[in-house]
Amino acid sequence: MRRETARHDITVVGGGLAGVCAAIAAARLGRTVALINNRPVLGGNSSSEVRVWVVGATAHGNNHNAREGGIMGELFVENQFRNPDGNPYYWDTVVLDAVRAEPGITLYLNTDVREVDAQGPEDARHITAVTGWMMGSERHIRFESEMFLDCSGDGLIGALAGARHRIGRESRAEYDESWAPEEADRITLGSTLLFYTKDAGHPVKFVPPSFAKNIAETSIPQRRIIKSGDNGCAYWWIEFGGELDTVHDNDAIRDELWAVIHGIWDHIKNSGEFDAANMTLEWVGSVPGKREYRRFLGDYVLHQGDILGQTEFDDRVAFGGWSIDLHPPKGMYSEGDGAKQRYADGIYHIPYRSLYSVNTTNLLFAGRNISASHVAFGSTRVMATCATVGQAAGTAAALCAARGVTPRALDVPALQRTLLREDASVVGLASSDPEDLALSATVTASSTLTELAAEALPERVPLTADAGLVLPVDPELTGLELLVDAERETELVVELYDPELGQNYVPRRLVASVTVPVAAGPKQWVGTGLRWSPGSARNAFVRVRANEDLALYRTDGPAPGVLGLTHVPPRPEQESPQPLREWTDDGLLRRAFCFRAGETAAYAPARAVDGYARPYAGPHMWVSEPLRDGVGAWLELAWPQPVTLGRIDVLADDDVNEDLINLHHHRTPFETLPTLLRDYRVEARDADGTWRTVSRTTDNRRRRQVHTLDEPVTSTALRIVVEATNGAPSAHVVAVRAYA
């Protein structure tokens, strides 16, 4: 056995996506980081050992323009290129490569931290070191740091340090949560094991092991969906342990899950109810995917009201959007549904005060152990949300280590500026980075998309259900026309709604309603006369009421910020209205209804330097007119006096409305997002007025490219010259940032 001491600025315990993103974020800010994981692969529940889908704020497409950015966004986009078929082993390599790309990170796999050195009174604990055992290498390692991050999921590090935490459900009265029980208890969400199957091409028998459960003696066949061709997370409901201790009873929970999986497979293979003669088991998990255990207490506890009310915290540093998704304590043995879900009207914010310990001075946390009630945790627990929280916590740790302050004393505006500079997932905040010279530039372009319309390649769609059309309004809506078929003389009823919050895409406040007479006949452009001057850039939600005598037309490839939706009536058992579940883009993803809405400034060059780097009350990007063969498009930043430029960041459009996923939930039809810039060059204007290329990018497949110049240049103007995209007809530039 070897005894060692490792010294780093920051120690991150836990190699799930929260820990990975925390470590990468801190390392990119110049800190040395120990990333410790007790498993042989990174990724936590998303790894090939467990194989859970990485879901987040998009909520399988229910939320729009909500896919995570920052480091999690990079992982999504890279995985889409490398791994469009969702191979879990390829996903492992995407995550591992991202960590290994950061020289400031030292990775310790197979290292189980079991000891924590912490001192101080109960209300002011301080961690000095944690000690782990590296299995297989017989290394006993003491990790010393100024800052520690508990991203372990179960929260063991913080618990050993004396950090205050909760296990189980709070009472309804504690945070005024209607979904909480009347009395507090120790019940948690359970754990899950998954399995994969394949067609062997020949008959394969299955002899169940002795421990297989006869599921015919349970409620499972009657209450759950079982299909011979389903795999992995389609069986998310194989859940057990909510009434046990999900940590200390982990082995018993695993054994019960194994028994049920083999019982389900016995049922599929041998009951005669399924066409499964050639099917065989390809993989069965052995590491239970835990959903819940300790949740630490921070200076703020996120609760149900914050999720559903979309509280706009001054200290927001991340966002979520998954439903409040709570499962019954009995899991797969419950007589009721496997889950109940409640959606907000859009994404919600997560405050910084929920990411550091209320009583341990140098402890931050990220993942499924943040300071949230059990009900709120029902949403924040999903991995893409955990990852964005990880980037926020890792960034905070880096700033604390650099400045010698505690997490509580950290300047929050400085943290937010840093997160935005690093392209992290913060919604509704504009960058005010004093070092970003682009914010003071005058911006022009070779061309700009100025007409808000979708007309090409129309396909007829009967208006049997209400139709929705989301449009950016900037600065005003001066008219709206729809392409309509009418079987006979009738009326078109159109309503205009304000979604109110910039991140929302549902009808909330009625602005205007019109009823327009329509003559019989095909392909008529019908003017609605709708006008709206909201005072600031907004999204407009247009609702076209169903009429069986009418049909609209849909078309491919609408401009950014335009969405086509269809209304689905709410289910009778729904407790309360959930607009997000009533509007779907099924059949309309990357499409919209044909319309004309006149001129817009939503895609003006200045949008690339307005401080926003993702959609919020509009698309916030420059969009050129369609590129012509051999002719590019350029975006120019100019200053009245020469400036010195050493680094230029170019943020392309990675279409955050596209729901990407790491494994096998669905297959996206392209490997590189078409809206991303493929080939472009960065030019600076010399004193004699000529343009000189200072950096060039080809075959780009990433959203963010940081161009660090070999030698700083002094210039009065900078150009991004787009030569080609990855398929989009126009150039899309979300942001340009310029630093000395």
C-alpha positions in Angstrom: 0.0 0.0 0.0 1.2 3.5 -0.9 0.3 6.6 1.2 0.2 9.9 -0.7 -0.8 13.5 -0.3 -2.3 15.4 -3.2 -2.6 19.1 -3.1 -4.9 21.0 -5.4 -6.8 24.3 -5.4 -10.1 22.5 -5.5 -11.2 18.9 -4.8 -14.3 17.6 -6.5 -15.7 14.4 -5.2 -18.0 12.6 -7.6 -17.5 12.0 -11.3 -21.1 12.2 -12.5 -22.0 15.0 -14.9 -22.3 17.5 -12.1 -18.7 16.7 -10.9 -17.4 16.6 -14.4 -18.8 20.0 -15.3 -17.7 21.5 -12.0 -14.1 20.2 -12.5 -13.9 21.4 -16.1 -15.3 24.8 -15.2 -12.8 25.4 -12.4 -9.9 24.2 -14.5 -10.8 26.5 -17.4 -10.5 29.4 -14.9 -6.9 28.4 -14.1 -7.4 26.4 -11.0 -5.8 23.0 -10.3 -8.5 20.4 -9.7 -8.6 16.9 -8.3 -11.6 15.0 -9.8 -12.3 11.9 -7.7 -14.7 9.1 -8.8 -15.4 5.9 -7.0 -16.3 4.1 -10.3 -14.0 3.1 -13.3 -15.9 5.4 -15.7 -17.2 8.9 -15.6 -20.8 10.0 -16.1 -22.5 8.6 -13.1 -26.0 7.5 -13.9 -25.5 8.3 -17.6 -22.4 6.1 -17.9 -22.3 2.7 -19.6 -22.6 1.2 -16.1 -26.1 2.5 -15.5 -27.3 3.9 -18.9 -29.8 6.6 -17.9 -30.8 9.2 -20.5 -29.3 12.6 -19.9 -32.5 14.7 -19.8 -33.0 18.3 -18.6 -34.8 21.5 -19.2 -36.1 20.5 -22.7 -38.2 17.8 -20.9 -38.2 15.6 -24.0 -39.2 18.6 -26.2 -42.0 20.0 -24.0 -39.9 23.1 -23.3 -38.7 25.2 -26.2 -35.2 26.8 -26.7 -34.3 25.2 -23.4 -31.5 22.8 -24.1 -28.6 23.3 -21.7 -25.6 25.4 -22.8 -22.1 25.7 -21.4 -20.1 22.6 -20.8 -23.2 20.3 -20.8 -24.2 21.8 -24.1 -20.7 21.1 -25.5 -21.1 17.4 -24.4 -24.5 17.2 -26.1 -23.3 18.6 -29.4 -20.0 16.6 -29.4 -21.9 13.4 -28.6 -24.4 14.1 -31.4 -21.4 14.2 -33.9 -19.6 11.2 -32.5 -22.5 9.1 -31.4 -25.7 9.7 -33.2 -26.9 6.1 -32.5 -26.5 6.5 -28.8 -23.9 3.9 -28.0 -23.4 4.1 -24.2 -19.7 3.2 -24.5 -19.1 6.1 -27.0 -20.8 8.4 -24.5 -18.2 7.3 -21.9 -15.4 8.5 -24.2 -17.1 11.8 -24.9 -17.2 12.6 -21.2 -13.7 11.3 -20.5 -12.2 13.2 -23.5 -13.7 16.4 -22.2 -12.0 15.9 -18.8 -8.7 14.9 -20.2 -8.7 18.0 -22.5 -8.2 20.2 -19.4 -4.5 20.1 -18.2 -5.6 21.5 -14.8 -7.6 18.4 -13.9 -6.0 15.4 -12.2 -8.4 12.5 -12.5 -8.6 9.8 -9.8 -10.9 6.9 -10.9 -11.7 3.9 -8.7 -11.1 6.1 -5.7 -13.5 5.9 -2.9 -13.4 8.8 -0.4 -14.3 7.5 3.1 -12.7 10.0 5.5 -13.1 13.8 5.9 -11.0 16.0 8.1 -13.1 19.0 9.3 -12.9 21.3 12.2 -14.8 24.1 13.8 -18.1 24.6 15.7 -21.3 23.1 14.4 -22.3 26.4 12.7 -18.9 27.0 11.0 -17.3 23.8 9.9 -14.2 23.9 7.7 -12.9 21.0 5.6 -9.1 20.6 5.4 -8.8 17.3 3.6 -10.6 14.2 2.4 -9.0 10.8 2.1 -9.7 8.1 -0.4 -8.7 4.5 -1.3 -7.8 3.8 -4.9 -9.1 0.3 -5.6 -6.9 -1.9 -7.7 -3.8 0.3 -7.1 -3.6 0.1 -3.3 -3.1 3.9 -3.0 -4.2 5.7 0.1 -4.5 9.3 -0.9 -5.1 12.4 1.2 -6.5 15.3 -0.8 -5.9 18.8 0.6 -7.6 21.9 -0.9 -9.0 25.3 -0.1 -12.4 24.5 -1.6 -14.3 21.2 -1.8 -17.3 20.2 -3.9 -19.5 17.4 -3.0 -20.9 16.0 -6.3 -21.1 12.5 -5.0 -24.9 12.3 -5.3 -25.4 10.6 -1.9 -23.7 13.5 -0.1 -21.3 11.4 2.0 -18.5 14.0 2.0 -20.6 16.8 3.3 -22.3 14.5 5.8 -18.9 13.4 7.2 -17.9 17.0 7.4 -20.9 17.9 9.5 -22.8 19.8 6.8 -26.5 20.1 7.6 -28.7 18.0 5.3 -32.1 16.4 4.9 -33.3 12.9 3.9 -36.9 12.4 2.9 -39.9 14.5 2.4 -40.7 17.8 4.2 -44.2 18.4 5.6 -46.6 20.3 3.4 -46.6 23.3 5.8 -42.8 23.8 5.9 -42.6 25.4 2.4 -46.3 25.6 1.6 -46.0 22.8 -1.0 -49.3 21.2 -2.2 -47.4 18.1 -3.4 -45.7 17.5 -0.1 -47.2 15.1 2.5 -49.0 16.4 5.5 -46.3 15.1 7.8 -42.5 14.9 7.2 -41.1 11.4 6.7 -38.0 9.5 5.5 -39.4 8.4 2.1 -37.3 9.0 -0.9 -37.5 8.2 -4.6 -36.2 4.7 -5.3 -33.4 3.2 -7.4 -33.6 1.6 -10.8 -31.7 -1.0 -12.8 -32.0 -1.2 -16.6 -31.5 -3.8 -19.2 -30.9 -4.1 -23.0 -32.1 -6.8 -25.4 -31.3 -7.7 -29.0 -32.5 -9.9 -31.8 -30.1 -12.8 -32.0 -31.3 -13.9 -35.5 -32.3 -17.3 -34.3 -34.4 -18.8 -31.5 -33.0 -18.3 -28.0 -34.4 -19.9 -24.9 -34.4 -18.3 -21.5 -34.2 -20.4 -18.3 -34.9 -18.0 -15.5 -32.5 -18.0 -12.5 -33.8 -19.2 -9.2 -34.0 -15.6 -7.9 -36.3 -14.4 -10.7 -39.6 -13.1 -9.4 -42.9 -14.3 -10.8 -44.3 -10.9 -11.8 -47.7 -12.5 -12.6 -48.1 -12.5 -8.8 -47.6 -8.7 -8.7 -49.4 -5.8 -10.1 -46.7 -5.1 -12.6 -48.2 -6.7 -15.7 -51.5 -4.8 -15.2 -50.0 -1.4 -14.2 -46.9 -1.1 -16.3 -46.1 -1.1 -20.0 -44.1 -4.2 -21.0 -42.9 -4.6 -24.6 -40.4 -7.1 -26.0 -38.6 -4.5 -28.1 -38.1 -1.9 -25.3 -34.7 -1.2 -23.8 -33.0 0.8 -21.1 -34.9 3.8 -19.9 -38.1 2.7 -21.4 -38.1 0.6 -18.2 -37.5 3.6 -15.9 -40.4 2.4 -13.8 -38.4 -0.6 -12.6 -37.9 1.2 -9.3 -37.6 0.1 -5.7 -36.4 1.3 -2.4 -38.3 4.4 -1.7 -39.4 3.1 1.7 -35.9 1.8 2.5 -32.6 3.5 3.0 -31.3 3.9 -0.6 -27.7 3.9 0.6 -27.5 1.4 3.5 -30.0 -1.0 1.8 -28.4 -0.6 -1.6 -27.5 -4.3 -2.0 -31.0 -5.5 -1.0 -32.5 -3.0 -3.4 -30.2 -4.2 -6.2 -31.2 -7.8 -5.5 -34.9 -7.0 -5.7 -34.4 -5.1 -9.0 -32.4 -8.0 -10.4 -35.2 -10.4 -9.4 -37.8 -8.3 -11.2 -35.8 -7.7 -14.3 -35.3 -11.4 -14.8 -38.9 -12.0 -14.0 -40.0 -9.5 -16.6 -37.7 -11.2 -19.1 -39.1 -14.6 -18.2 -42.6 -13.1 -18.7 -41.6 -11.7 -22.2 -39.8 -14.9 -23.3 -42.0 -17.7 -21.8 -45.5 -16.4 -21.2 -46.5 -16.7 -24.9 -47.8 -13.2 -24.9 -44.9 -11.7 -26.9 -43.2 -12.2 -30.2 -39.8 -12.7 -28.6 -38.5 -16.1 -29.8 -35.3 -14.6 -31.2 -34.8 -12.1 -28.5 -32.0 -12.4 -25.9 -30.7 -10.3 -23.0 -27.7 -8.3 -24.1 -26.9 -6.4 -20.9 -28.3 -6.1 -17.4 -27.2 -3.3 -15.0 -25.5 -4.1 -11.7 -25.1 -0.6 -10.3 -28.5 0.7 -9.1 -29.2 4.2 -10.5 -30.1 6.1 -7.3 -32.5 9.0 -7.5 -32.4 10.5 -4.1 -30.6 10.5 -0.7 -29.1 13.5 1.2 -30.0 17.0 0.2 -27.8 19.7 1.8 -29.1 22.9 3.4 -27.8 26.1 1.9 -28.7 29.7 2.5 -31.8 29.1 0.4 -34.0 26.0 -0.1 -35.5 25.8 -3.5 -39.2 24.7 -3.3 -42.3 23.9 -5.3 -43.4 27.6 -5.5 -40.1 28.6 -7.1 -40.4 25.9 -9.7 -44.0 26.5 -10.7 -43.8 30.3 -10.1 -40.5 30.6 -12.1 -39.0 32.8 -9.4 -36.5 35.2 -10.9 -33.7 35.1 -8.3 -31.2 37.9 -8.3 -28.5 35.3 -7.7 -29.6 32.9 -10.4 -26.8 30.8 -11.9 -28.4 27.9 -13.6 -31.8 26.7 -14.9 -34.0 23.7 -15.0 -37.2 22.7 -16.8 -38.0 19.1 -16.2 -41.4 18.6 -14.6 -41.8 18.1 -10.9 -41.6 14.3 -11.3 -42.4 12.4 -8.1 -42.7 8.6 -8.0 -44.8 6.5 -5.5 -42.9 5.1 -2.5 -43.6 1.6 -3.5 -42.1 2.1 -6.9 -42.8 -0.7 -9.4 -45.2 -2.4 -6.9 -47.4 0.7 -6.6 -51.0 0.2 -7.7 -51.1 3.6 -9.2 -49.1 5.3 -12.0 -45.3 5.2 -11.9 -45.0 9.0 -11.7 -47.0 12.2 -11.4 -45.7 15.2 -13.1 -46.3 19.0 -12.9 -44.8 21.4 -15.4 -44.2 25.1 -15.0 -45.0 27.3 -18.0 -41.3 27.3 -19.0 -37.9 27.0 -17.5 -37.2 28.1 -13.9 -34.1 29.5 -12.2 -31.7 28.0 -9.6 -30.1 30.4 -7.1 -26.5 30.4 -6.1 -27.6 30.3 -2.4 -28.7 26.7 -2.9 -25.2 25.6 -4.0 -23.2 26.1 -0.8 -23.5 24.8 2.7 -25.2 26.9 5.4 -22.7 25.7 8.0 -19.6 24.4 6.3 -17.6 27.4 5.1 -15.6 25.9 2.2 -18.1 23.4 0.8 -20.1 23.7 -2.4 -22.3 21.0 -3.9 -23.9 20.2 -7.2 -26.1 17.4 -8.5 -29.0 15.7 -6.8 -27.8 16.9 -3.4 -28.4 20.7 -3.7 -30.4 22.7 -1.3 -33.9 21.9 -2.5 -37.1 20.5 -0.9 -38.0 16.9 -1.9 -40.7 18.3 -4.2 -38.4 20.8 -6.0 -35.8 18.1 -6.1 -38.3 16.1 -8.2 -37.3 18.4 -11.0 -33.7 19.5 -10.3 -32.5 15.9 -10.0 -32.2 15.2 -13.7 -28.7 15.0 -15.0 -28.5 17.9 -17.5 -29.8 20.2 -14.8 -27.3 18.7 -12.4 -24.5 19.4 -14.9 -25.4 23.1 -15.3 -25.5 23.4 -11.6 -22.1 21.7 -11.6 -20.6 24.4 -13.9 -22.0 27.1 -11.7 -20.6 25.5 -8.5 -17.2 24.8 -10.1 -17.0 28.4 -11.3 -17.9 29.7 -7.9 -15.2 27.4 -6.3 -12.6 28.7 -8.7 -13.4 32.3 -7.9 -13.4 31.6 -4.2 -10.0 29.9 -4.4 -8.6 32.7 -6.5 -9.9 35.5 -4.2 -9.5 33.8 -0.9 -13.1 34.1 0.1 -15.8 31.8 1.3 -18.7 30.8 -1.0 -21.1 32.9 1.1 -18.9 36.0 0.7 -18.4 35.6 -3.1 -19.5 38.6 -5.2 -22.5 37.2 -7.0 -22.5 39.7 -10.0 -18.9 38.7 -10.6 -19.9 35.0 -10.6 -22.7 35.7 -13.0 -20.4 37.7 -15.3 -17.9 34.9 -15.3 -20.6 32.3 -16.0 -21.9 34.3 -19.0 -18.4 34.8 -20.3 -17.9 31.0 -20.1 -21.2 30.5 -22.0 -22.9 28.8 -19.1 -26.6 28.2 -18.8 -28.0 31.3 -17.2 -31.3 32.6 -18.7 -32.6 36.2 -18.8 -29.3 37.9 -17.8 -27.4 40.0 -20.3 -23.6 40.1 -20.0 -22.1 43.3 -18.7 -18.5 42.1 -18.8 -16.4 45.3 -18.6 -13.6 43.5 -20.4 -15.7 42.6 -23.4 -14.9 45.3 -26.0 -17.6 43.9 -28.3 -20.3 45.4 -26.0 -19.2 48.9 -26.9 -18.8 48.3 -30.7 -21.0 49.5 -33.5 -22.2 46.5 -35.5 -23.0 46.2 -39.2 -23.4 43.3 -41.6 -23.2 42.5 -45.3 -26.9 41.5 -45.1 -29.6 40.8 -42.6 -32.8 38.8 -42.6 -35.4 41.5 -42.2 -38.7 39.8 -43.3 -40.5 37.6 -40.8 -42.1 35.0 -42.9 -42.3 31.3 -43.7 -43.6 30.5 -47.2 -41.6 27.8 -49.0 -42.7 24.3 -49.9 -46.1 24.4 -48.2 -47.9 21.2 -47.0 -51.7 21.3 -46.4 -52.8 20.7 -42.7 -56.5 20.6 -41.9 -57.3 22.9 -38.9 -58.9 20.1 -36.8 -57.2 21.3 -33.7 -56.1 24.8 -32.5 -52.8 25.8 -34.1 -50.1 27.8 -32.4 -47.5 30.1 -33.9 -44.7 31.7 -31.9 -43.1 34.8 -33.4 -40.4 37.2 -32.3 -41.8 40.7 -32.0 -39.1 43.3 -32.4 -40.0 46.1 -32.1 -43.6 45.5 -33.1 -46.0 43.3 -35.0 -47.6 45.4 -37.8 -49.7 42.7 -39.4 -50.0 38.9 -39.8 -51.1 36.9 -42.8 -51.8 33.2 -42.8 -52.0 30.9 -45.9 -55.4 29.3 -45.7 -57.7 26.8 -47.6 -61.4 27.2 -47.1 -63.9 24.4 -48.1 -66.7 26.9 -47.9 -67.3 30.5 -46.8 -66.4 30.7 -43.1 -64.5 32.6 -40.4 -60.9 32.5 -39.1 -60.6 33.2 -35.4 -57.1 34.3 -34.3 -55.9 35.2 -30.8 -52.6 37.0 -29.8 -51.1 36.2 -26.4 -48.2 37.6 -24.5 -46.2 34.7 -22.8 -45.1 37.3 -20.3 -41.8 35.7 -19.3 -39.0 35.8 -21.9 -38.3 32.0 -21.5 -41.9 31.0 -22.0 -43.6 29.8 -25.2 -47.2 29.3 -24.0 -50.3 31.6 -24.2 -50.7 33.5 -20.9 -52.1 37.0 -21.3 -54.6 37.7 -24.1 -53.6 40.8 -26.0 -56.1 40.8 -28.9 -58.6 38.5 -30.7 -59.9 38.9 -34.2 -62.5 37.1 -36.3 -61.8 37.4 -40.1 -64.3 36.3 -42.8 -62.8 33.9 -45.3 -64.2 33.2 -48.8 -64.2 29.6 -50.2 -61.1 28.7 -52.1 -57.6 27.3 -51.8 -54.3 29.0 -50.9 -55.5 32.3 -49.8 -53.3 34.8 -47.9 -55.7 36.0 -45.2 -54.8 39.2 -43.3 -55.6 39.1 -39.6 -54.9 42.8 -38.9 -53.3 41.9 -35.6 -50.9 44.6 -34.4 -48.8 44.7 -31.2 -46.3 47.2 -29.9 -45.1 45.6 -26.6 -42.5 48.3 -25.7 -39.6 45.8 -25.7 -38.7 42.7 -27.7 -41.1 39.9 -26.9 -42.4 36.5 -28.1 -45.9 36.6 -29.5 -48.1 33.4 -29.2 -50.6 33.3 -32.0 -53.5 30.9 -31.5 -55.6 29.9 -34.5 -58.8 28.4 -33.4 -59.8 25.0 -34.9 -62.3 25.1 -37.8 -63.0 21.9 -39.8 -63.8 24.0 -42.9 -60.2 25.5 -42.9 -56.7 24.2 -43.5 -53.4 25.9 -42.9 -50.1 25.1 -44.6 -46.8 24.1 -42.9 -43.3 24.6 -44.2 -39.8 23.5 -43.4 -37.0 25.6 -41.9 -38.6 28.6 -40.3 -36.4 31.4 -39.1 -34.9 31.3 -35.5 -37.4 32.1 -32.8 -40.4 30.9 -34.9 -42.3 27.8 -33.6 -45.2 25.8 -34.9 -47.4 24.0 -32.4 -50.6 22.1 -32.1 -53.0 22.1 -29.2 -53.7 18.8 -27.3 -56.7 19.0 -24.9 -55.7 18.4 -21.2 -56.3 15.0 -19.7 -59.4 14.7 -17.5 -57.3 13.6 -14.5 -55.0 16.6 -14.6 -55.0 18.5 -11.3 -54.7 21.9 -12.8 -54.0 23.5 -16.2 -50.5 22.8 -17.6 -50.2 24.8 -20.8 -46.8 23.3 -21.5 -48.4 19.9 -21.9 -51.2 21.2 -24.1 -49.0 22.5 -26.9 -46.9 20.1 -28.9 -44.5 20.4 -31.8 -45.1 16.8 -32.9 -45.1 16.9 -36.7 -43.9 20.5 -36.5 -40.3 20.2 -35.2 -38.1 22.4 -37.4 -41.3 23.5 -39.2 -44.0 26.2 -38.9 -47.3 27.2 -40.4 -47.0 29.4 -43.5 -47.3 33.1 -42.5 -46.1 36.6 -43.3 -45.5 39.1 -40.6 -43.7 42.0 -42.3 -40.4 43.6 -41.2 -38.5 42.7 -38.1 -35.3 43.7 -36.3 -35.1 40.4 -34.4 -32.0 39.3 -36.5 -30.2 42.7 -36.7 -26.4 42.7 -36.4 -26.6 44.4 -33.0 -28.2 41.3 -31.6 -24.8 39.6 -31.7 -23.5 42.1 -29.1 -26.5 42.7 -26.9 -25.2 40.6 -24.0 -27.5 37.7 -24.5 -26.2 34.4 -25.8 -29.4 32.3 -26.0 -33.1 32.9 -26.8 -35.0 35.1 -24.3 -38.0 37.2 -25.5 -36.5 36.7 -29.0 -33.7 34.7 -30.7 -30.8 37.1 -29.9 -28.6 36.5 -32.9 -27.6 38.0 -36.2 -29.0 36.1 -39.2 -27.9 37.0 -42.7 -29.9 36.7 -45.9 -29.5 33.3 -47.6 -25.9 32.7 -48.6 -25.1 32.4 -52.3 -22.6 30.0 -53.8 -19.1 31.4 -53.4 -20.3 34.5 -51.6 -20.1 34.7 -47.9 -21.6 37.0 -45.3 -19.8 39.2 -42.8 -20.5 40.7 -39.4 -18.5 43.8 -38.5 -17.6 45.3 -35.1 -16.2 48.8 -35.2 -14.8 51.2 -32.6 -14.2 55.0 -32.9 -10.7 54.6 -31.6 -8.2 51.7 -32.1 -8.5 48.8 -29.6 -6.1 46.0 -28.8 -7.4 42.5 -29.5 -5.9 39.4 -28.1 -8.9 37.0 -27.9 -12.1 36.8 -29.9 -14.9 34.4 -29.0 -17.4 33.4 -31.7 -20.6 31.8 -30.5 -22.6 30.1 -33.3 -26.2 29.0 -33.2 -26.4 25.4 -31.9 -30.2 25.5 -32.1 -31.1 25.0 -28.4 -34.6 24.1 -29.5 -33.3 20.8 -30.8 -33.7 18.1 -28.1 -30.4 16.2 -28.1 -29.9 13.2 -25.8 -26.9 11.0 -25.0 -28.4 7.5 -25.6 -31.3 5.9 -27.4 -34.5 7.9 -26.6 -34.7 9.2 -30.2 -32.4 9.6 -33.2 -31.8 13.2 -34.4 -31.5 13.2 -38.2 -28.2 15.0 -38.5 -24.8 14.6 -36.8 -23.8 18.3 -36.9 -26.4 20.9 -36.2 -27.1 22.7 -39.5 -27.2 26.1 -37.9 -23.6 25.9 -36.8 -21.0 27.9 -38.8 -18.7 25.5 -40.7 -16.1 27.7 -42.3 -15.3 31.2 -41.3 -12.4 33.6 -40.8 -11.7 36.4 -38.3 -10.4 39.6 -39.9 -9.0 42.8 -38.4 -8.8 46.1 -40.3 -5.3 47.5 -40.7 -4.6 51.2 -40.5 -4.6 51.6 -44.3 -8.2 50.1 -44.4 -7.3 46.7 -45.7 -8.6 43.5 -44.0 -6.2 41.0 -42.6 -7.1 37.4 -41.6 -6.0 36.9 -38.0 -7.7 33.5 -37.4 -9.5 30.9 -39.5 -11.8 28.0 -38.7 -12.8 25.2 -41.0 -15.0 22.1 -40.5 -16.4 23.6 -37.3 -18.9 21.5 -35.4 -19.0 23.4 -32.1 -21.0 26.4 -30.8 -18.2 28.2 -29.1 -14.7 28.9 -30.6 -12.2 30.9 -28.6 -9.6 32.5 -30.9 -6.5 33.4 -29.0 -4.3 35.4 -31.3 -0.6 34.5 -31.6 0.1 38.2 -31.3 -2.4 40.9 -30.2 -3.5 43.2 -32.9 -4.5 46.9 -32.7 -7.5 47.8 -34.9 -10.6 49.9 -35.3 -12.7 47.1 -36.7 -13.2 43.3 -36.6 -15.0 41.0 -39.0 -16.4 37.5 -38.8 -16.6 36.4 -42.4 -18.9 33.3 -42.8 -18.0 31.2 -45.8 -20.3 28.2 -45.1 -22.7 26.8 -42.6 -23.4 23.1 -41.8 -26.6 23.2 -43.7 -28.6 26.3 -42.8 -29.3 28.6 -45.7 -28.2 31.7 -43.7 -25.3 32.6 -41.4 -26.3 32.6 -37.7 -24.0 34.3 -35.1 -25.3 34.3 -31.6 -22.5 36.4 -30.1 -19.0 37.9 -30.7 -16.9 38.8 -27.8 -13.6 40.6 -28.0 -10.9 40.9 -25.3 -7.5 42.6 -25.1 
